[in-house]
Amino acid sequence: MNTVSERVSRVMAAKFQIDADKITEAARMDELGVTSIDVVETIMSLEDEFDVEIPDAAAEKFETVGDVVAFLATHDRVGKPTGMQK
């Protein structure tokens, strides 16, 4: 089974059209040479991949790939921390 990190890397590599080896959890979004449009499109693709809603307020705080991975690993389908009642 693919880990959250592997799935995020695969989606980002496809969307950013860069080598997946460059997409580490420590990689900063601005260092990957992508535009803000690339990031928005990637967020939408990640929402589809993980069947989750990523609120704009959360997405704006993503500075590294690890930030994205951490969010996706700990949030349910509507972007709430796991364990919270809906």
N, C-alpha and C positions, 0 to 999 in steps of 0.2 A: 504494500500500500504506500502511496506517496504521502510524504509529510506535508504539513502546511507550507513549510519553507520551500520544498521542492515544487509544489503547485504554484506558489507565488512566483518563483523564479521562472518557471515555464511560461506563465502568462506574461510576465514582464518582458522576457526575452523576445517573445513573439510580437508584442505590441511595440516595444522600443526598437526592434530589429537590431539587437546586439547579442553578442555571445553570452550564453547563460552563465559562463564562468565569471563574468564581470558582476553578476548580480549576487552579491553576498549580503548577509544580514547587516553587515557594517557599512555597506555602500550607501552613500547619501544620494538622494534623488537628483540634486543639482550636479553631482559629479558624474552621473550617468549620461549627461549630455542630451537630456530630453526636454521637450517643451511642456508648458503647462497644459496644452491640449493633449499631448501624449499621456500625461498623468491622469487627466480627467477620463480619457478613453480607457485607460488601464484600470482605473477604479471601477468603472462600469463593467469591464470584463471580469474583474475579481468578484464583483457582486454576483455575476452570473455563475462563475466557477464555484463559488462557495454558497450560493443561494442565501445571501445575506445582504442587508441594506447597510451601507456605510454612510452615516450622516456626514454632511458637508463639514460640520464643526470638527468631527474626528479626522476626516481626510486632510483638512488644512493643517493639522498637527503632525502629519507624517513627514519626518525628515529623513529617515533611513528605511531601507527595505525591512529591517528588523522591527521598526515601528508598525509596519503593515502586517507583518507576520504575527506580532504579539496581539494586535487588535483582532485579527481573524481567528487566532487560536483561542481567544477568550470571550468571543461574542456570539450570540445566537442569531437567528435569521432576521431579527428586526434591529440589530445593532445594539442590543442591550447586553450588559455583562451576563454571562451564563449564571444561572441560579436565581436571577431576578424574576419575579412574577410579572406576567404580561397583563 
